Amino acid sequence: MQTYFAKSILASKTFWFNFAALVLALAEAKEFIDVLPAGALKYVPAVVSVVNILLRLGSVRPVAMIAPSETKPIPVKSI
């Protein structure tokens, strides 16, 4: 078993990117959609997916619901 030290989810770039994508989707982002060229709208989910993958590849620490200045030990079973 290994122990990793989780950072706050509020300090996670992946969390905030996904949160912003959710807010745009829930608001139907009319202003955002109007700025995009007509054919580009179908690529938005793919772009969000690629950015998520890139952000995840750059992350090595787990996240937890803790204050941004704290860390939390998380035991992880070895593979």
Secondary structure, DSSP 8 states (H G I E B T S, - for coil): -EEEEEEEGGG-HHHHHHHHHHHHHHTTTHHHHHHS-GGGGGGHHHHHHHHHHHHHHT--S-EESS-TT--EEEEE---
